[in-house]
Protein backbone atom coordinates (compact mmCIF):
# COMPACT_ATOMS: atom_id res chain seq x y z
CA UNK A 1 0.00 0.00 0.00
CA UNK A 2 1.24 3.46 -0.85
CA UNK A 3 -0.22 6.81 0.17
CA UNK A 4 0.66 9.94 -1.77
CA UNK A 5 -0.46 13.55 -1.46
CA UNK A 6 -0.47 16.17 -4.21
CA UNK A 7 -0.36 19.50 -2.40
CA UNK A 8 -1.16 21.55 -5.52
CA UNK A 9 -4.30 19.51 -6.28
CA UNK A 10 -5.02 18.92 -2.56
CA UNK A 11 -5.58 15.26 -3.43
CA UNK A 12 -4.68 12.20 -1.38
CA UNK A 13 -4.33 8.84 -3.14
CA UNK A 14 -4.25 5.49 -1.37
CA UNK A 15 -2.90 2.84 -3.74
CA UNK A 16 -3.80 -0.63 -2.51
CA UNK A 17 -2.28 -2.77 -5.28
CA UNK A 18 1.26 -2.49 -6.64
CA UNK A 19 1.74 -2.03 -10.37
CA UNK A 20 0.08 -0.17 -13.19
CA UNK A 21 -3.53 -0.91 -14.06
CA UNK A 22 -6.14 0.36 -16.45
CA UNK A 23 -8.93 1.35 -14.11
CA UNK A 24 -12.43 2.65 -14.13
CA UNK A 25 -13.21 5.29 -11.55
CA UNK A 26 -16.38 5.13 -9.50
CA UNK A 27 -17.27 8.40 -7.82
CA UNK A 28 -18.66 7.78 -4.33
CA UNK A 29 -19.05 11.44 -3.36
CA UNK A 30 -17.93 14.74 -4.88
CA UNK A 31 -14.60 14.26 -3.08
CA UNK A 32 -14.01 10.49 -3.10
CA UNK A 33 -13.57 8.08 -5.99
CA UNK A 34 -12.58 4.43 -6.16
CA UNK A 35 -10.42 2.92 -8.92
CA UNK A 36 -11.26 -0.65 -10.00
CA UNK A 37 -9.46 -3.01 -12.38
CA UNK A 38 -11.33 -4.85 -15.14
CA UNK A 39 -11.56 -7.77 -12.69
CA UNK A 40 -13.27 -5.51 -10.13
CA UNK A 41 -10.31 -5.40 -7.76
CA UNK A 42 -10.04 -2.16 -5.81
CA UNK A 43 -6.74 -0.54 -6.84
CA UNK A 44 -6.96 2.80 -5.09
CA UNK A 45 -8.93 5.53 -3.39
CA UNK A 46 -8.69 9.20 -4.32
CA UNK A 47 -9.69 11.87 -1.82
CA UNK A 48 -10.04 15.45 -3.08
CA UNK A 49 -9.89 18.35 -0.63
CA UNK A 50 -7.71 16.22 1.64
CA UNK A 51 -6.45 19.19 3.65
CA UNK A 52 -9.99 19.62 4.98
CA UNK A 53 -10.28 15.96 5.98
CA UNK A 54 -6.86 15.23 7.47
CA UNK A 55 -4.91 17.16 10.06
CA UNK A 56 -1.70 16.64 8.05
CA UNK A 57 -2.45 15.20 4.58
CA UNK A 58 1.26 14.98 3.77
CA UNK A 59 1.68 12.50 6.65
CA UNK A 60 -1.76 11.03 7.30
CA UNK A 61 -2.25 8.63 10.17
CA UNK A 62 -3.61 5.32 8.96
CA UNK A 63 -5.21 2.71 11.15
CA UNK A 64 -5.93 -0.72 9.69
CA UNK A 65 -8.44 -2.87 11.55
CA UNK A 66 -9.93 -6.30 11.09
CA UNK A 67 -7.81 -7.28 8.10
CA UNK A 68 -7.89 -10.90 7.03
CA UNK A 69 -4.66 -12.42 5.72
CA UNK A 70 -4.59 -13.27 2.03
CA UNK A 71 -3.67 -16.82 1.16
CA UNK A 72 -1.93 -17.43 -2.16
CA UNK A 73 -3.82 -19.88 -4.36
N, C-alpha and C positions, 0 to 999 in steps of 0.2 A: 504494500500500500504506500502511496506517495501523496503528500498534500502539498499543493503549491498555491501561492497567492500572487495575483497580478495587481499591484498597487494602483497602477494607472486606470485599470478597468474596474477596480474594487471587486474582483472576482476571486473566489476561493474554489479550487478544484481538488476533489478527493478521487484519486485514481486507485481503483481496487484491484485491477488486473494489470500485470506487466505486459508490455508489448504495444504494438500499434494495431488498431482495429478500425474497420469501417463501422460506424455506429449510427443509430437513429436516436435522436433526442426526443424525450418525452417531457414536456413541460408540466410540472406538478403545480407550481404557483408562478406568479410573475417573476419571482427571484430564484426559483429552484428548478433545475432540470436534471433528468437522469439519462445517461447514455447506455444504450443496450446494443449488444452484438446481434448479428443475424440469428444466432442461436438463442437469443433472449437472455444472455448473461449480462448482468449489470457490470459495466466497465467503470463508470465514474459518476460522480455527483458534482454539479456545478452550482455554486451559490453566488448570486449577484448581490451587491450591496453588503458584502461581508463585514465591512467595518462597522455596520450598524448591528450586526448579529453577534460578533465576537469581540471580546475585550481587546485582544491583540491578534488580528487575522494573520499577521506574518509569522506568528508562533502559536497557533491555536492549541488548546488543550483538548486531547481526544481521549475518551473513555470508551473502551470496548467491553461489552457485557454479554454474557450468555452466548458466546460463540461456540459452535460445535466444530470439532476437528474434521478436516477433510481427509478422506481415505482414498488413496490412489487406486484406480480400478485396474 
